[in-house]
Amino acid sequence: MAVRGIGRARVHGRRRGDATSTVSGWAPGWAPAWGAAAVLLLVAVACTPLYLPPVPSELPQIEPTLLLRDVRIEDHEVRAVRAPTVTFRLEELPHDGFLAVQWFPPAGGEVASASVWLAWAQVGSTVRVRFPSDVARDRAGRWRAVLSWDGTVVRQVAWNEPGAGALETGALGTGALETGAP
């Protein structure tokens, strides 16, 4: 029996009765393991999110925004004159105000602008803004209409305008209509 106890003691590097052995059974060789465990515990606690200041119990209310759906360019005829018309469905409106529409030819600056008053009563309805009839669309290529609200660009819509010969018939180009955010 004594041999067995000595064998176990020697595995740990100590002999029973040695002056360096501990009475409680905790050997000094375990100190690095306990230190590593303490460091891991501190790191785990440090990774826990600490919100200062604390997250409020009542979250702030999200302000309504302008929300337009189905924004597109249509070939619209008024008084036998065909012109591109920006058409959209008004879904949400933060407050009454003007929606500005600027029209741009291919590789050029603004050639026309228009604005439309949007009110709470129009939410859910379809709104149309027609290209001004006094402005010539004599340049073939990709035209753009930019919609802005309170000085912020909301949407950009593009279409292909055919050459000057096709303008007499009033047909829009055969290219695909494009919509997208700026």
C-alpha positions as CSV (number, residue, x, y, z in Angstrom):
1,M,0.0,0.0,0.0
2,A,2.8,2.4,0.8
3,V,4.2,1.9,-2.7
4,R,1.0,2.8,-4.3
5,G,0.7,6.1,-2.4
6,I,4.3,7.0,-3.2
7,G,3.7,6.3,-6.9
8,R,0.8,8.6,-7.0
9,A,2.7,11.3,-5.1
10,R,5.6,11.0,-7.5
11,V,3.4,11.6,-10.5
12,H,2.7,15.0,-9.1
13,G,6.4,15.5,-8.4
14,R,6.2,15.2,-4.6
15,R,6.6,12.5,-2.1
16,R,4.4,12.1,0.9
17,G,5.8,13.7,4.0
18,D,8.0,16.0,1.8
19,A,8.3,19.5,3.3
20,T,7.0,21.1,0.1
21,S,3.8,19.1,-0.1
22,T,0.5,20.7,0.8
23,V,-1.8,19.5,3.5
24,S,-5.0,20.3,1.6
25,G,-4.1,18.5,-1.5
26,W,-3.7,21.6,-3.7
27,A,-0.3,21.4,-5.3
28,P,1.6,24.5,-6.4
29,G,1.8,23.0,-9.9
30,W,-1.9,23.9,-10.4
31,A,-1.3,27.6,-10.0
32,P,-0.9,28.3,-13.8
33,A,-4.1,26.4,-14.5
34,W,-6.1,28.4,-11.9
35,G,-4.5,31.6,-13.2
36,A,-5.5,30.7,-16.8
37,A,-9.1,29.9,-15.6
38,A,-9.3,33.3,-13.8
39,V,-8.1,35.1,-16.9
40,L,-10.6,33.3,-19.1
41,L,-13.4,34.2,-16.6
42,L,-12.4,37.9,-16.7
43,V,-12.3,37.9,-20.5
44,A,-15.7,36.3,-20.7
45,V,-17.1,38.9,-18.3
46,A,-15.5,41.7,-20.3
47,C,-17.2,40.4,-23.5
48,T,-20.6,40.9,-22.0
49,P,-22.2,44.0,-23.5
50,L,-22.4,46.9,-21.0
51,Y,-24.9,49.5,-22.0
52,L,-24.1,53.0,-20.6
53,P,-26.4,54.7,-20.4
54,P,-28.9,51.9,-20.0
55,V,-31.3,51.2,-22.9
56,P,-34.5,53.2,-22.1
57,S,-37.6,51.1,-21.3
58,E,-39.7,53.2,-23.7
59,L,-38.1,53.4,-27.2
60,P,-38.5,56.6,-29.1
61,Q,-41.3,56.7,-31.7
62,I,-40.2,56.4,-35.3
63,E,-41.1,59.5,-37.3
64,P,-43.1,58.9,-40.5
65,T,-41.4,59.2,-43.8
66,L,-42.4,59.8,-47.4
67,L,-43.0,56.4,-49.0
68,L,-43.7,56.1,-52.8
69,R,-44.7,52.8,-54.5
70,D,-44.9,51.8,-58.1
71,V,-42.8,54.8,-59.3
72,R,-42.6,54.7,-63.1
73,I,-42.7,56.7,-66.3
74,E,-45.8,56.5,-68.5
75,D,-46.6,57.8,-71.9
76,H,-49.5,60.0,-71.1
77,E,-51.6,62.0,-73.6
78,V,-53.2,65.3,-72.7
79,R,-54.9,67.4,-75.4
80,A,-53.5,65.3,-78.2
81,V,-49.9,65.9,-76.9
82,R,-48.0,62.9,-75.6
83,A,-45.4,63.4,-72.9
84,P,-43.7,61.3,-70.3
85,T,-45.4,61.4,-66.9
86,V,-44.0,60.3,-63.6
87,T,-46.6,58.2,-61.9
88,F,-46.5,56.8,-58.3
89,R,-48.7,55.7,-55.5
90,L,-48.4,57.7,-52.3
91,E,-48.2,55.3,-49.4
92,E,-47.0,57.4,-46.4
93,L,-46.6,61.1,-45.9
94,P,-44.8,62.7,-42.9
95,H,-46.5,66.1,-43.4
96,D,-48.1,68.2,-46.2
97,G,-45.6,69.7,-48.6
98,F,-44.2,69.9,-52.1
99,L,-42.6,67.1,-54.0
100,A,-40.1,68.5,-56.5
101,V,-39.4,66.8,-59.8
102,Q,-36.4,67.8,-61.9
103,W,-36.1,66.5,-65.5
104,F,-32.7,65.8,-67.0
105,P,-31.7,65.0,-70.7
106,P,-28.9,62.7,-71.6
107,A,-25.6,64.1,-70.5
108,G,-27.0,67.5,-69.6
109,G,-28.2,69.7,-66.8
110,E,-31.7,70.2,-65.6
111,V,-34.1,71.3,-68.5
112,A,-37.4,71.5,-66.5
113,S,-38.8,71.2,-63.1
114,A,-42.2,70.9,-61.6
115,S,-43.6,70.4,-58.1
116,V,-46.8,68.9,-56.8
117,W,-48.5,69.5,-53.4
118,L,-48.9,66.4,-51.4
119,A,-51.5,66.3,-48.6
120,W,-52.8,63.8,-46.1
121,A,-55.9,63.3,-48.1
122,Q,-53.9,61.9,-51.1
123,V,-52.3,59.0,-49.1
124,G,-53.2,55.8,-51.0
125,S,-53.9,57.5,-54.3
126,T,-52.0,57.6,-57.5
127,V,-50.2,60.9,-58.3
128,R,-49.0,62.0,-61.8
129,V,-46.5,64.7,-62.7
130,R,-46.3,65.5,-66.4
131,F,-43.3,66.6,-68.3
132,P,-43.8,70.3,-69.2
133,S,-45.2,70.7,-72.7
134,D,-43.2,73.9,-73.4
135,V,-39.8,72.1,-73.1
136,A,-38.5,70.3,-76.2
137,R,-37.4,66.7,-75.9
138,D,-35.2,66.8,-78.9
139,R,-32.3,64.7,-77.6
140,A,-32.4,61.0,-78.0
141,G,-31.1,58.8,-75.2
142,R,-31.6,58.2,-71.5
143,W,-33.6,60.9,-69.8
144,R,-34.1,61.1,-66.0
145,A,-36.6,62.5,-63.5
146,V,-35.4,63.1,-60.0
147,L,-38.0,63.3,-57.2
148,S,-37.0,65.1,-54.0
149,W,-38.8,65.9,-50.7
150,D,-37.6,68.5,-48.2
151,G,-34.3,68.9,-50.1
152,T,-33.5,65.2,-50.1
153,V,-33.6,63.0,-53.2
154,V,-36.2,60.3,-52.8
155,R,-36.2,58.5,-56.1
156,Q,-34.8,58.6,-59.7
157,V,-36.6,57.3,-62.7
158,A,-35.1,56.9,-66.1
159,W,-36.5,56.2,-69.6
160,N,-35.1,56.0,-73.2
161,E,-36.3,58.8,-75.4
162,P,-36.2,58.0,-79.2
163,G,-34.7,60.3,-81.9
164,A,-36.4,63.5,-83.1
165,G,-38.3,61.7,-85.8
166,A,-40.2,59.6,-83.3
167,L,-41.2,62.7,-81.3
168,E,-43.8,63.6,-83.9
169,T,-45.7,60.4,-83.1
170,G,-45.2,61.0,-79.4
171,A,-44.0,57.5,-78.6
172,L,-41.6,56.8,-75.9
173,G,-38.5,54.7,-76.5
174,T,-38.7,51.0,-76.6
175,G,-36.0,50.7,-73.9
176,A,-36.9,49.3,-70.6
177,L,-38.1,51.7,-67.9
178,E,-35.8,51.9,-65.0
179,T,-36.5,53.0,-61.5
180,G,-34.2,53.1,-58.6
181,A,-32.8,55.1,-55.7
182,P,-30.1,57.6,-56.4
